[in-house]
Amino acid sequence: MTTVQETRTSRSTSPTGQSGSPARGPWLSRTAFALTLGVLTLVFLGPLAWMFLTSFKTQNGATQLPPTLLPHPATTSGYHPLLNTTSQTPVIHWFLNSLLAGAANAVLVTVTASLAAYAVARMEFPGRRLLWGMVVGTLFIPPFLFLIPNYIIVSKLAWLDSLWAVIVPSAGGAFGVFFLRQFFSSLPHELEEAAMIDGANRWQIFTRVVLPLSRPALSTLLVLQFLTNYNDFLWPIFVLFSPAHLTLPAGLSILQGAFTINYPVIMAGAAIASIPAIVLFVIAQRSLVESVSRSGLKG
C-alpha cells in the first residue's frame, strides 16, 4: 500500500515539487490552439498563395505533373493580355465597372437599410412586428428565386446591359436592415430622450445622434455590401451582354476557352480581382470586429 501511494505521489508531482496536471494543461491547450490556428491559416491562405504563384508561371509550368509550388521560370506573361486595353478582354475596364457598381450599390444599400432599420428598431407604429417578421423571413428565401422576377422588372425598365441592372435591384436587401437594426437596438434610449428634451425631432435625432454613433456598423455594412456586389457572378451574367459593360467576375469567365484553359491568365485575372477585397479587409478589420461583436451582444 505504501508503494502504491508513493508511486501516485511521484506521478502527480513535478520536478519542482508542484503538481504536474495544472501546469501541463495550459501548455497542451496552447499547443492545440496554435496547431489549430496553423492548420486554419494553411486552409484559408493556401489557395490564395497558390493563385498568386500560378499567375507568374508559364502554361507548361502551371500544368506539369507533379505540380511545383514556386514558378520556374517566373514570368509576367499571364498579366500582359489582361493589361492590354486594346485586346478583346478589357480587364481594366471590367475592373472599373465592378468598382463603380460595387461602390454605388453599397452606398444605396446603406442609405435604405439605415432608414428602415431605425424605423423598426426605435419607432412605434401599427404593424411594426409584422413588418419586422417579413423582413427576417426574406432572409430564408434562396436568392436564386428572385432571378426571374428581377429580370422581368429590369427588362421593363430598359436597364438590361447597363450597370443600373447591377446596382439597383439589390438595394433593398433584408440583410442590411437586419444588421443595422441589431446595432441600433443596442444604443441607449437616454440619448434620444435627451435630444427630444432639447427639441430635436426624429429626423434630427437620426442624422445627428444615431448615425454618428453607428459609424462602425455603417462602415462594416458598406464593406460587406461592396464585396458582395463586387464578387457577384450569377446576376451580371444574366443582365450584361456587351463585353464593354461586363463586370470583372463575369468578364473573367470568358477568358476560359472552349477547348484550352490558360491557367496563368485566369489566375492573373483572379489575382487582380482579389486586390480590392484584401485592401478593404486590411483597412476595415477593426470596424468589422467591433460592429459584429456589438451587434451580437444585443442580438
Kinemage of the C-alpha trace (Angstrom):
@kinemage 1
@onewidth
@group {chain A} dominant
@subgroup {mainchain}
@vectorlist {calphas} color= white
{ca met a 1} P 0.000 0.000 0.000
{ca thr a 2} L 2.801 2.358 0.840
{ca thr a 3} L 4.458 1.603 -2.526
{ca val a 4} L 1.252 2.468 -4.464
{ca gln a 5} L 0.846 5.769 -2.610
{ca glu a 6} L 4.497 6.704 -3.290
{ca thr a 7} L 4.039 5.871 -6.990
{ca arg a 8} L 0.892 8.079 -7.258
{ca thr a 9} L 2.698 10.887 -5.441
{ca ser a 10} L 5.701 10.693 -7.765
{ca arg a 11} L 3.433 10.761 -10.912
{ca ser a 12} L 1.416 13.775 -9.752
{ca thr a 13} L 4.402 15.829 -8.594
{ca ser a 14} L 6.605 17.853 -10.933
{ca pro a 15} L 10.411 18.011 -10.523
{ca thr a 16} L 9.973 21.395 -8.841
{ca gly a 17} L 7.746 19.854 -6.166
{ca gln a 18} L 4.448 21.210 -7.645
{ca ser a 19} L 1.528 19.291 -9.077
{ca gly a 20} L 2.080 18.422 -12.823
{ca ser a 21} L -1.505 18.406 -14.176
{ca pro a 22} L -2.325 22.096 -13.710
{ca ala a 23} L 0.966 23.139 -15.434
{ca arg a 24} L 0.617 20.619 -18.268
{ca gly a 25} L -2.997 21.566 -19.001
{ca pro a 26} L -2.404 25.171 -20.172
{ca trp a 27} L 0.661 24.097 -22.182
{ca leu a 28} L -1.357 21.444 -24.013
{ca ser a 29} L -4.240 23.819 -24.645
{ca arg a 30} L -1.865 26.479 -26.004
{ca thr a 31} L -0.173 23.931 -28.260
{ca ala a 32} L -3.510 22.637 -29.559
{ca phe a 33} L -4.688 26.216 -30.134
{ca ala a 34} L -1.507 27.079 -32.052
{ca leu a 35} L -1.783 23.929 -34.187
{ca thr a 36} L -5.424 24.673 -34.942
{ca leu a 37} L -4.573 28.232 -35.992
{ca gly a 38} L -1.732 26.941 -38.161
{ca val a 39} L -3.990 24.449 -39.948
{ca leu a 40} L -6.725 27.049 -40.484
{ca thr a 41} L -4.142 29.525 -41.817
{ca leu a 42} L -2.970 26.969 -44.369
{ca val a 43} L -6.561 26.124 -45.342
{ca phe a 44} L -7.568 29.754 -45.922
{ca leu a 45} L -4.321 31.274 -47.235
{ca gly a 46} L -3.103 28.238 -49.190
{ca pro a 47} L -5.448 28.713 -52.200
{ca leu a 48} L -4.678 32.449 -52.238
{ca ala a 49} L -0.925 31.835 -52.283
{ca trp a 50} L -1.342 29.134 -54.971
{ca met a 51} L -3.323 31.590 -57.135
{ca phe a 52} L -0.638 34.319 -56.946
{ca leu a 53} L 2.231 31.870 -57.589
{ca thr a 54} L 0.450 30.239 -60.548
{ca ser a 55} L -0.146 33.660 -62.136
{ca phe a 56} L 3.641 34.000 -62.504
{ca lys a 57} L 4.141 30.551 -64.094
{ca thr a 58} L 4.257 29.594 -67.747
{ca gln a 59} L 1.460 27.482 -69.225
{ca asn a 60} L 3.717 24.388 -69.138
{ca gly a 61} L 4.771 25.140 -65.567
{ca ala a 62} L 1.148 25.519 -64.456
{ca thr a 63} L 0.083 22.164 -65.942
{ca gln a 64} L 3.127 19.979 -65.264
{ca leu a 65} L 2.868 16.876 -63.053
{ca pro a 66} L 3.778 16.611 -60.274
{ca pro a 67} L 2.944 20.307 -59.654
{ca thr a 68} L 5.598 22.643 -58.274
{ca leu a 69} L 4.945 25.361 -55.707
{ca leu a 70} L 7.281 28.085 -56.971
{ca pro a 71} L 7.221 29.371 -60.588
{ca his a 72} L 10.299 28.274 -62.532
{ca pro a 73} L 10.943 30.290 -64.606
{ca ala a 74} L 8.908 33.198 -63.176
{ca thr a 75} L 7.185 35.318 -65.822
{ca thr a 76} L 4.554 38.054 -66.017
{ca ser a 77} L 3.236 36.884 -69.379
{ca gly a 78} L -0.093 35.971 -67.763
{ca tyr a 79} L -0.727 39.641 -66.961
{ca his a 80} L 0.151 41.002 -70.421
{ca pro a 81} L -3.153 40.181 -72.224
{ca leu a 82} L -5.143 41.423 -69.222
{ca leu a 83} L -3.445 44.821 -69.019
{ca asn a 84} L -3.611 45.426 -72.785
{ca thr a 85} L -6.534 47.851 -73.171
{ca thr a 86} L -6.845 47.215 -76.919
{ca ser a 87} L -7.422 43.479 -76.543
{ca gln a 88} L -10.769 41.656 -76.662
{ca thr a 89} L -10.574 41.162 -72.897
{ca pro a 90} L -10.519 44.690 -71.392
{ca val a 91} L -9.877 43.605 -67.804
{ca ile a 92} L -9.111 47.147 -66.624
{ca his a 93} L -12.486 48.299 -67.973
{ca trp a 94} L -14.235 45.376 -66.242
{ca phe a 95} L -12.334 46.222 -63.063
{ca leu a 96} L -13.544 49.844 -63.142
{ca asn a 97} L -17.118 48.682 -63.865
{ca ser a 98} L -17.001 46.421 -60.794
{ca leu a 99} L -15.614 49.198 -58.585
{ca leu a 100} L -18.281 51.665 -59.755
{ca ala a 101} L -21.166 49.211 -59.415
{ca gly a 102} L -19.966 47.919 -56.025
{ca ala a 103} L -19.457 51.400 -54.557
{ca ala a 104} L -22.799 52.758 -55.812
{ca asn a 105} L -24.696 49.685 -54.632
{ca ala a 106} L -23.023 49.770 -51.193
{ca val a 107} L -23.942 53.438 -50.650
{ca leu a 108} L -27.518 52.844 -51.828
{ca val a 109} L -27.976 49.783 -49.600
{ca thr a 110} L -26.540 51.595 -46.557
{ca val a 111} L -28.919 54.566 -47.003
{ca thr a 112} L -32.075 52.470 -47.442
{ca ala a 113} L -31.134 49.920 -44.775
{ca ser a 114} L -30.303 52.571 -42.149
{ca leu a 115} L -33.682 54.290 -42.639
{ca ala a 116} L -35.623 51.012 -42.445
{ca ala a 117} L -33.573 49.666 -39.534
{ca tyr a 118} L -34.084 52.832 -37.472
{ca ala a 119} L -37.837 52.656 -38.046
{ca val a 120} L -38.216 49.047 -36.881
{ca ala a 121} L -35.695 49.445 -34.022
{ca arg a 122} L -36.734 52.756 -32.416
{ca met a 123} L -40.199 53.809 -33.624
{ca glu a 124} L -43.628 52.523 -32.611
{ca phe a 125} L -46.248 52.189 -35.375
{ca pro a 126} L -49.036 49.713 -36.233
{ca gly a 127} L -47.749 46.522 -37.862
{ca arg a 128} L -44.128 47.029 -36.798
{ca arg a 129} L -43.716 43.468 -35.537
{ca leu a 130} L -45.385 42.048 -38.672
{ca leu a 131} L -43.117 44.150 -40.893
{ca trp a 132} L -40.026 43.044 -38.986
{ca gly a 133} L -41.113 39.389 -39.265
{ca met a 134} L -41.496 39.754 -43.028
{ca val a 135} L -38.022 41.293 -43.301
{ca val a 136} L -36.468 38.439 -41.315
{ca gly a 137} L -38.492 35.886 -43.292
{ca thr a 138} L -36.969 37.018 -46.595
{ca leu a 139} L -33.530 36.060 -45.257
{ca phe a 140} L -34.562 32.394 -45.502
{ca ile a 141} L -35.583 32.567 -49.184
{ca pro a 142} L -32.874 31.297 -51.583
{ca pro a 143} L -31.552 34.257 -53.621
{ca phe a 144} L -31.861 32.491 -56.990
{ca leu a 145} L -35.669 32.561 -56.624
{ca phe a 146} L -35.503 36.335 -57.235
{ca leu a 147} L -33.640 35.983 -60.550
{ca ile a 148} L -36.661 35.764 -62.856
{ca pro a 149} L -38.811 38.455 -61.127
{ca asn a 150} L -35.853 40.841 -61.004
{ca tyr a 151} L -35.019 40.129 -64.648
{ca ile a 152} L -38.597 40.960 -65.712
{ca ile a 153} L -38.536 44.217 -63.705
{ca val a 154} L -35.153 45.243 -65.118
{ca ser a 155} L -36.248 44.478 -68.697
{ca lys a 156} L -39.442 46.536 -68.223
{ca leu a 157} L -37.282 49.456 -67.058
{ca ala a 158} L -34.951 49.041 -70.107
{ca trp a 159} L -31.940 48.579 -67.838
{ca leu a 160} L -30.659 45.379 -69.467
{ca asp a 161} L -26.980 45.507 -70.499
{ca ser a 162} L -26.314 48.523 -68.252
{ca leu a 163} L -24.780 48.970 -64.804
{ca trp a 164} L -28.162 50.114 -63.456
{ca ala a 165} L -29.242 46.478 -63.602
{ca val a 166} L -26.337 45.546 -61.311
{ca ile a 167} L -26.663 48.491 -58.908
{ca val a 168} L -30.378 48.968 -58.190
{ca pro a 169} L -32.190 45.586 -57.809
{ca ser a 170} L -30.255 44.525 -54.681
{ca ala a 171} L -30.602 47.937 -52.971
{ca gly a 172} L -33.491 46.713 -50.796
{ca gly a 173} L -31.896 43.619 -49.319
{ca ala a 174} L -33.021 42.383 -45.893
{ca phe a 175} L -29.537 41.648 -44.533
{ca gly a 176} L -28.613 45.323 -44.181
{ca val a 177} L -31.850 46.070 -42.312
{ca phe a 178} L -31.313 43.089 -40.006
{ca phe a 179} L -27.662 44.002 -39.321
{ca leu a 180} L -28.261 47.697 -38.579
{ca arg a 181} L -31.415 47.020 -36.558
{ca gln a 182} L -29.371 44.875 -34.171
{ca phe a 183} L -26.842 47.691 -33.771
{ca phe a 184} L -29.442 50.473 -33.361
{ca ser a 185} L -31.214 48.428 -30.660
{ca ser a 186} L -28.002 48.385 -28.595
{ca leu a 187} L -27.863 52.194 -28.341
{ca pro a 188} L -29.178 53.601 -25.017
{ca his a 189} L -32.628 55.226 -25.155
{ca glu a 190} L -31.431 58.010 -22.836
{ca leu a 191} L -29.582 59.639 -25.741
{ca glu a 192} L -32.773 60.006 -27.777
{ca glu a 193} L -34.748 61.194 -24.752
{ca ala a 194} L -32.148 63.885 -24.022
{ca ala a 195} L -32.267 65.030 -27.659
{ca met a 196} L -36.086 65.197 -27.554
{ca ile a 197} L -35.941 67.335 -24.390
{ca asp a 198} L -33.632 69.706 -26.301
{ca gly a 199} L -36.288 69.993 -29.017
{ca ala a 200} L -34.887 67.672 -31.697
{ca asn a 201} L -37.326 65.846 -33.977
{ca arg a 202} L -36.992 62.272 -35.234
{ca trp a 203} L -35.004 63.188 -38.358
{ca gln a 204} L -32.548 65.303 -36.369
{ca ile a 205} L -32.107 62.502 -33.817
{ca phe a 206} L -31.483 60.017 -36.623
{ca thr a 207} L -28.966 62.144 -38.516
{ca arg a 208} L -27.184 63.887 -35.602
{ca val a 209} L -27.273 61.265 -32.816
{ca val a 210} L -27.862 57.744 -34.152
{ca leu a 211} L -25.823 57.807 -37.374
{ca pro a 212} L -22.644 59.338 -35.843
{ca leu a 213} L -22.720 56.707 -33.089
{ca ser a 214} L -23.204 53.936 -35.670
{ca arg a 215} L -20.134 54.606 -37.826
{ca pro a 216} L -18.548 51.157 -37.161
{ca ala a 217} L -21.752 49.350 -38.184
{ca leu a 218} L -22.306 51.585 -41.215
{ca ser a 219} L -18.725 51.161 -42.424
{ca thr a 220} L -18.993 47.396 -41.929
{ca leu a 221} L -22.184 47.243 -43.982
{ca leu a 222} L -20.530 49.353 -46.680
{ca val a 223} L -17.598 46.942 -46.894
{ca leu a 224} L -19.723 43.773 -46.822
{ca gln a 225} L -22.166 45.054 -49.440
{ca phe a 226} L -19.367 46.310 -51.683
{ca leu a 227} L -17.670 42.910 -51.601
{ca thr a 228} L -20.987 41.106 -52.198
{ca asn a 229} L -21.753 43.171 -55.280
{ca tyr a 230} L -18.119 43.214 -56.455
{ca asn a 231} L -17.829 39.413 -56.326
{ca asp a 232} L -21.314 38.663 -57.709
{ca phe a 233} L -21.148 36.455 -60.785
{ca leu a 234} L -24.602 34.988 -61.485
{ca trp a 235} L -26.721 38.153 -61.736
{ca pro a 236} L -24.296 40.119 -64.010
{ca ile a 237} L -24.157 37.124 -66.357
{ca phe a 238} L -27.973 37.329 -66.627
{ca val a 239} L -28.288 41.047 -67.375
{ca leu a 240} L -24.994 42.127 -69.014
{ca phe a 241} L -24.196 41.108 -72.595
{ca ser a 242} L -21.714 43.531 -74.199
{ca pro a 243} L -18.007 42.973 -73.398
{ca ala a 244} L -17.608 46.692 -72.598
{ca his a 245} L -20.371 46.550 -69.960
{ca leu a 246} L -19.300 43.389 -68.114
{ca thr a 247} L -18.132 43.413 -64.524
{ca leu a 248} L -14.880 41.691 -63.575
{ca pro a 249} L -16.242 38.287 -62.350
{ca ala a 250} L -18.470 37.993 -65.422
{ca gly a 251} L -15.670 39.082 -67.745
{ca leu a 252} L -13.140 36.646 -66.304
{ca ser a 253} L -15.454 33.766 -67.208
{ca ile a 254} L -14.887 34.407 -70.933
{ca leu a 255} L -11.113 34.035 -70.509
{ca gln a 256} L -11.659 30.295 -70.367
{ca gly a 257} L -11.586 28.861 -73.883
{ca ala a 258} L -13.840 26.119 -75.164
{ca phe a 259} L -11.013 23.580 -75.597
{ca thr a 260} L -7.996 25.062 -73.795
{ca ile a 261} L -7.560 26.807 -70.455
{ca asn a 262} L -4.753 29.326 -69.993
{ca tyr a 263} L -4.228 28.919 -66.255
{ca pro a 264} L -1.674 31.746 -65.755
{ca val a 265} L -4.015 34.260 -67.431
{ca ile a 266} L -7.015 33.111 -65.391
{ca met a 267} L -5.018 33.207 -62.154
{ca ala a 268} L -3.657 36.651 -63.043
{ca gly a 269} L -7.232 37.892 -63.527
{ca ala a 270} L -8.283 36.368 -60.211
{ca ala a 271} L -5.268 37.994 -58.516
{ca ile a 272} L -6.275 41.420 -59.861
{ca ala a 273} L -9.875 40.832 -58.750
{ca ser a 274} L -8.803 39.934 -55.197
{ca ile a 275} L -6.816 43.160 -54.595
{ca pro a 276} L -9.801 45.375 -53.519
{ca ala a 277} L -11.066 42.706 -51.105
{ca ile a 278} L -7.657 42.367 -49.445
{ca val a 279} L -7.164 46.149 -49.186
{ca leu a 280} L -10.646 46.677 -47.726
{ca phe a 281} L -10.151 43.937 -45.144
{ca val a 282} L -6.822 45.389 -44.016
{ca ile a 283} L -8.308 48.895 -43.703
{ca ala a 284} L -11.627 47.987 -42.067
{ca gln a 285} L -10.814 44.912 -39.966
{ca arg a 286} L -11.097 46.839 -36.659
{ca ser a 287} L -14.528 48.237 -37.555
{ca leu a 288} L -15.651 44.788 -38.733
{ca val a 289} L -14.773 43.108 -35.437
{ca glu a 290} L -16.202 45.928 -33.296
{ca ser a 291} L -19.540 46.195 -35.080
{ca val a 292} L -20.117 42.438 -35.289
{ca ser a 293} L -19.352 41.990 -31.575
{ca arg a 294} L -21.679 44.856 -30.572
{ca ser a 295} L -24.476 43.594 -32.806
{ca gly a 296} L -24.102 40.099 -31.409
{ca leu a 297} L -24.304 41.237 -27.769
{ca lys a 298} L -27.826 42.520 -28.155
{ca gly a 299} L -28.951 40.054 -30.799
